Amino acid sequence: MSIYQWTKQNYISPPKQNLDISNEIQDIVKEMLYGDKNVIRVNSLAGTGKTTLLSILSQYYIAKNEAQRGNIKFSNTPNVLYLASLKRLVNEAKELFDYRVRCHSLTEIAIKYTKRYKNCPNYSSIEEYKAEIFVNYFNIKYDIACEINDILNNWLNSYDTEEGIQNYAYGSRYSSEAAFYAHTYVTDARCFEEGTYVTNKFILKELQLQLREGMEINLKDEVDLLLVDEGQDLSDAAIYVFLNFPAKKRVIVGDTNQKIYPYVSNNNALLKDIDDMAEFHLTSSYRHSHEVAEKANYILKTYKDSKHSIKPKQQIKTKYIRPNGYIYRWTSGAMEGIILAKESKAESIECAQEVLYLLELIISFDLVDNKQEPLPKFNNAIDFIQKHKNKLEKNLTLIQYIRDFLPNNLYKGNLAQIKIVLKKYDIKTIKSLYNFSKKFKESSLKPDITITSIFKSKGFEFETITILSDMPDLAEVVANYFIFTKQTYKKGEKFDYISFFSEYIHKKETIYNTSSVAKWTYPINLYYTAITRARTLVNDRSINKNYYNKEELNKAIYKFIKKTK
């Protein structure tokens, strides 16, 4: 009896996975057990069980090695390591995987091998640096701080084949002043200077640099099987760690159609050219109804000319499924979700903390306008806006200034979202929405409705989802491609714009293995990700619900092109 037959009999239905071993999965298992490729890459469509696949592979791998050694002693178990960017995914993996698999976040591994940062006195768990940090640290203007912010975040995410931050900064499009400050900040942060922050990505970057410089890894730490989840969301630095950390076999899974964090990387580990690699696809979804799969497949085929489609299979519930998800693109779009929840008289809702924070900030601005004390945590933000407002007109209220006069250089982040909210709703309505949301904050009831962003919804599923109306208009996205590339085509309304666009995207993403089209695919991926959170039903309030007919979609695209011309 072959090792594969033996392991298949013993692990055909592992106790923690209620999932059949499909032909697609069997092919991947065979490659892992018998193939000679160092890297296995699996592009897995939504709902096809990415983490479950990795768990199954780990059990087969352990079983094979134990069988070959003739015993099952723990000391002889191979070193299997699971990595993910998000701590939530790691915690889920710990419940799902064999107890002998080590499950860690990329940050945990980075800290382990960059020991000087283990008890770093200025560590911060923030993911991205903010311009305000550099304004305060260097006492400089906000626009220079924004340049520093861009330089630093781009460098931390980068593959970095150059000598380091100094070459990256000075060789960029940014001013020499910003480059100097960026270089200085990195040097100071490495020396743990007071006022600097060392973030998760900073430490991961240090690991990447050490690996590039030939860092020695203790042989007992060498990994037999390295498993990486949600590969499409890896930064370039994380991709480098995956490809260069000592491991005999590497498996990376993800869904290139769910790459929705464009600021993390211009590259995509699921598209990147990798030597010594075997590639597979997973298409059998254990989540979706036929109706949901049909919508998702239409998006993939119409906008990206995908050759792979979701094949809905019998749905298996392995845990509590949230009943209703209301999904927004921008924080300001969540207001529509709260209004709908209020109108439906939901007994319990769960609203993302970022939404409550935004509403509290608006209310604090209003309190100051009415000579009352704001929430203390917003004092710095209020002082910052007060200074800018007073340069324009002291008699303006903070609410008036943000709503009607906020300058372009400040129109970003929370201030941009606040301006949008203030343009659509009055203060009385805003307070009402906040009070409705806040009363459920400490509720122990399972929520009837979860109001969440597309980004926070990843990894979750709902019986029904409602896509709120602030979703990007995909007809406008496609039109912008033709306008940007000056391919307006004088063939008019009858030209098949969407087919031309989707063929271009498909060639760039798959044939040429490049994600240089990320600016066009990003909004499409957002919409696809939102749709695929649903198990049974999608209620779409966005403009895109009108485009499930290619003729209507082409008309809408041409309308935008004609308007611009």
N, C-alpha and C positions, 0 to 999 in steps of 0.2 A: 504493500500500500504506500503510495507517495505521501510526502509530507503535506502536500496540498489537500489530498483526499482526507488524510487524518485530521488536519486542522479544520477542514470544512465540516466534517462530521461532529467535531467537538465545539465548533464556534459558529455553526450555521445560523443560530439564533441566540446570540449572547443575551444573558438575562436582563441586562439594562437597556437593550435595544429591542423594540418591538418592530423590527424592520426586516423585510425579506432581503436576501442577498441576490440582487438583480444581476443580470449579465454584465451590466456596466461596472458594478462593484467587483464582480468576480474577476474581470479583466485587470482591474487595478490591483487586486490582491495578488494575482499571478505575477504581475510585473514586479511588485514589491518583494515577493518571495524568491523569484527566479531570474528576474531581469538584471541586466548589467548596467543600467543607467543609474547615475548618482542622484538625479533629481526627478521626482515624479510631480507633475503639475496637473491639477484637476480643476477645470473650469466648470463650476457647479451652478446650475440655475436655481432660482429661489425655491425654497421648500424641499430641496432634494436631500437634505440631511448631511450638510458639510461636516459638522462636528461629530455626528454619529459615524460617518465614514472613517474619520481619523481614529475614533475609538475602536472600530472593527479592525482596522489595519494594525493598530497596536496590539490587539489580542492575538491576531494571527501571527504577528512577528514574534511575540513572546512565546507562543505555543511552538512555533517552528524551532526556535533556539533551544527551548527546554527539551523538545523531542530529540534533537540532534545530540544534546549532551547526555541524554539518557536519564535525566532526573529533573525534578522541579524545585530544587532548592533555591530559596530567594537569592542567595549570594551569587548564583549563576545566571540570574535574570539579566537580560540585556538592559543597557541604559537607554530608556525611551523618554524623550523630553517633548512636551506639548507647550507651544508658545502662542500667545495672542496679544494684541495691543491693549484690549479692554479687560479690566479686572473682572467685570461681570461675566465675560466669556470664560475666563479662567475658573471662576467659581462654579459655573455650570458644568465645565469639563470635569472638575473634581468629583462631581456627583455621578457623572456618566462613565468615566474611564475606570479601567482596572486600577486597583489601589497601588500597583507597582509603577504606574506611569507618573512621572513628575510633571505637574502642571504649574506653569509660572507665566507671569506677564513679562513682556520684553524689558520693562523697567526693572523688575526683580533680578533678571539675569544680568542686566547692565550693571546694577549696583554690586552684584556678587563679584564681578570681574573688574570693577573699578573701585577697589576697596577704599580709596581715599575719600570717596563720596558717601560711604556707608552711614556715617554720622555727621553728614555735612551740616554745619550750623546755619546756613542760609538756604536750605532746601525748600522748594515750593512745589506743590503738586499741580500748579497751573500748567496747562498743555501748551499754550501759545503766549509768547511775550506780548505785552501791551505797550503802546507808545508812552502812556503816563509814567511807566517805570523809569524811562530814560529822561523824561522831563524833570522828574524829581531828583534823579541821581546826578545828572550833569548840569541841571539848572539851565536848560536850553529851550529853544522855541519848539512848538508842537510839530511843525512841519519837518524839522530836522529829526525829531524823535521818531516820527513815522517812517522816515527813511532808515533809521537805525533798526527799527522794529522789523522792517521788511528784510534788510540784510541779514539780521540775526536769525530770524525764523527760516529764511530760505537756506542759509548755510547749515543750520541744525538738521534740516530735512534732507540735505544733499548727499549724494554718493561720495563726493569730495575726493577727486583724484588729484587735486592740487595740493599745495603745501599746507593750506589751512585758511583760517578766517582772513588773514591779512591779504592774501592774493585774491580770495573770493570777493572781498569787499572793494579793494582798490581796482580790480579789473571789471567792476560792474558799472551799471549806468548811473549809480548814485554819486552824490557830491563827495569830494575828498574829505570834507568836514564830517559827514555822516560815517564814512568809511573809517576814519580815525577813531571816532567815538565807539563804533561797533567793535573794532579791534581792541580798544582799551577796555571795554566792558567785559569781553571774554577773558582777557588777562586778569582783570580784577576778580571776576567770578571764580576763576580757577584758584585764586589766592584767598577766596572766602572773604573778600572785602565787605564791610558793613554796607548795607543798602543794595547789594546785588542779590540776584536770585538764581539758584541752580535748579533747573526744572528736570522733569523726566526725560525730555528730549535732549537736554544738555548732557545728561549722563549717558544716554544711549549713543550720542555722538562721540563721546569720549571712548566708549567701547569700540565703535566703528574705526576710529583713528588708531586705536591700539592694535586691532586686528590687521589694519592696513600696514602698520609698521612691523608686523611679524610677532605679535604678542604670543608668548608660549602658554599653552594650556596644559595643565597637569593631565597625564595620561588617564588617570582615573575619572577625569571629568569629560573625556572624549565621549561623544554621543554615538550610540549605535543607530538609533532612528530619531530623526528630528522632524516634528510635526508642527506646521504653522497654519493657523486658521485665519480666515478673512484676509487673504493675501492681497486683495485689491486695495486695501487700506494701508498697506505698509508705506512708510516714508522710504526715500532712496537709501538713507542710512540704515534702516531696518532691513531692506533688501540685501544690502552688503553684508550685514551680520548673518542673515539666513544663508547666504551663499559661501561664506568664508569661515563660519564657526565650525570647528572640527566635528565632522559627522560622517558616518559610513553611508548613510542613506537619508535622503531628505524628501519630505512630501509637503507640498503647499497647496491649499485649497482656497477657493473664493469664487466670487461671481463678478466678472469684469463689468457686467451691466449694473452692478450696485456700487460702483466707484463714485461716491458722492462727496468726497472730501478733496477737492481740487487743490487746496492750499497745502496739503500734505506732500504731494509729489506730482511732478509732471509725467513721471513714469508710472508703469503699472506692472507689478510683478507677474501678473497673469498674461501680459503681452510681451514682456521684455524677452529679448533673445538670450537664452541660457544654454550654455554648452552641456553636453552629456545629459540630455533631458528627454523623458517620455511624457507625452501629453494625452490627457483623457478628458471626457465630458460626462457630466451627470445631468440627466434630463427628467428622470422619473420623480415627480413631486408628490410627497406624502401629506402635503398641506392643503392644496387648492382644490376647490370644486371646478367642474368643467367651465363654468361661467367666468370665474376669476382667471383661470388659465388662458381662456380664449382672449380676454382683454390684454393680459400681459404679453401673449404671443403676438397679438396685433401690433403692439408697440415695438417689440423687438424686430419683427419682420418689416414693418412699414418704415420705421425711422433708421434702422441699423442693418437692414437686409440680412438678419441673422439666419444662419443655416440650421440652428438648433432651436427647438421649441419645448416648452414645458409639457410633459405628458402626465396629466393628473391620474393618480392611482387611488386605491382605497385610502381614505383619510384615517389616520391613527392618532388618537388623542393620548398623549403621554403625560400631560400635566394640565393644570388649570389654564383655560383659555379665556382671556379677557373678552367680554361680549362686544363692546363697541369702541373703536378708536377714531378720534377726530384728528386728522393729520394736517398740519400747517407747514408752510415753507419758511416764512419769517415769523419772528415772535409777535409782530403786530397782527399777523393773520390769525393768531389764537383767539382774538376777541370775537371773531365770528363763531368760533367753536363754543365759547362760553355762552354767547347769546342763544345758540341752538340748544345747548344743554339746559339752559334756564327755561327756554320755551317748552322743552320736553318734560319738565318737572322731574329731572333725574333725582333719585334718592341719594346718590353718592357719585361724585366725580373726582378724578385725579387730574390735577393740572400741573404742568411742568414748573419747577421752581423758577426758571428764567422768566416765565410769564408773570408770576406773582412779584418778582423782583422789579420788573419793568413797571407794573402798575403802582407799586409802592414808591418808586422813584418819581413817577408823574404826580402822585398825591403829595409827596414831599415838596415838590416844586410849588404846588398849589398852596400848601400850608405856609411856605415862606412868603408867597404873594399876599397872603391874608394875615401877615404879621404873627404867625404861629411857629412853634418849634418843629422842625422836620425830624425824621428818624435819624439818630446820630450817625448811622453807617453811611449816610449820603452827604455828610458835611463837605467832604472834599470835592465831590461832584458838583454840589451846589455852588461852592466858592469858585470853582473853575468856570461855570457858566455865568456867574455874577460878574466876573472880571471881563469876560467877552461882551456881555450885554451892556455893561457900563461904558464901554468904548463906543458903542453905537448910540444908545439913548437910555439914560438912567430911569426915565419915567415908564419905560416898558416893564410889564410883568415878565417873570421868567417863562410863563406859559406862552405869552404873546411872542416873545423873542424866539423861542424854539419853534413854534408853529409857523411863524410868518417871516422870520429874518435869519434863521440859522444859516451861517455861511457854508459854502461847499466843503471847505477844509475840515469842518466839524461834522459834516453829514456822513457819519459812519457809526457802526456799532449801535449801542443803546440809544444814542441821540437821534440817529436816523429812524429807528423804530418808533421812538416817542413822537417824532414829528408826524409820521404816518398816522399813528393812533389819534393824535390831536387834530389832524385834518379831518378825520372821519367821525370822531365822537366828542361830545362835550364832557366837561368834568363830572357832571352829575351822573352820566351814563358810566363813565370810567370807574367812579366810586362804587356804583351799583354792581358792576362786573367783579370788582375786587372783593367786595363783601360777600358776594355769592360764592366765589371761588375759595375764599379764606375759610369759610365755615366748615368746609370739608377737609381742611388741611390735616387735622389730627384724627380724622374718622378712621375707625377700625373696620368699617364695611368694605367689602370688595367693590370697586367702582363700577357703576353702570356704564360710565363713559370715561375714557382716558383721552385727555387733550394733550397731544404731544407733537413735537417736530418730526420731520422725516428722519433726521439724524438720530434722535433719541429712540425712534420706533424700531430701528434696526435690531434684529435678533428677537423681536417680539412678534406675536401674531394675534389677530383678533377675529372673532366670528364675522363681524361686519366692520368695514372701515368707511369713513366719510372723508373724502378728499376736499379740503376747504378751497375757497376760490382764489387764494393768493399763489396758486401753483403757476410756474412760468408758462406762458403761452407758446406752445411748441411750433405753431405756424409762424409766429414771429421769429423764433429761434432759427428755423430753416430759412426764412426770408433774409435774416441778417447774414447768414452764410453767403448767399448769392450777392448781397449788397457789398459785404466786406471783401469778397474775392473779385468783385466787379463782373460777376457772371450773371448779369440781369436778364440775359436772353430776350431778344425782341420778338420771340414767338408768342408772347402774350399769355392770355389766360389758359389756352389749350395745352401749353407745354407741361410735361409731367415733371414738375419740380421735385416732388418728394422721391420719386424713383431715382433720379439723378443724384440727389443728396444721399440717399441710403446706400447706393452702390459705392459712392465715394467713401462714406464712413466705414463700410464693411472692408474695403480694400485697405484703408489705413489702419484699422484696428486688428485685422487678422492676417491678410496676405503680407503686409509690410511690417507687421508686429510693432506698431508705433501708436502711442497715445497722444500724438501731436494734435489730434482732433478733439481733445478733452473739452475745449471751450464750447463745442457744439454738442458733444455727447452728455455733458454734465446735466443739463436740464432734462434730457430724455431719461437719464438714469434716475433722477429724482422722482419722476412720474412713475417709472417702472417699479422702483422700490416701494413707493407709497401703495400702489395697487397690490403688490405681492405680500403685503402685511395681512391681507384678508384671507380667510378660509372659505367663506361661502358667498359673500356679497360685497360689492363695491358701490357706494353712493358717491357720485362725482358731481361736485358743485363748481368745478373749474371750467374754463372755456374749452378745455381739451375734450370734453364730452361730445362736442360738436364735430370732432374730427375723426370719428370712427367710420368715415366714408371718405375714400381717397379723393373723390371728385370734389367734395366740400373742402377737404384739407388743401388741395391745390389752389382752389379759389381763394382761400384765406391767405395762403402764402403770396399769391400774385397781388392781392389787395395791399399787403404790406410793402411789397416791392414797388408797386405803382405809386403808393403814397409817398415813399421816400424819393423816388425819381422826380 
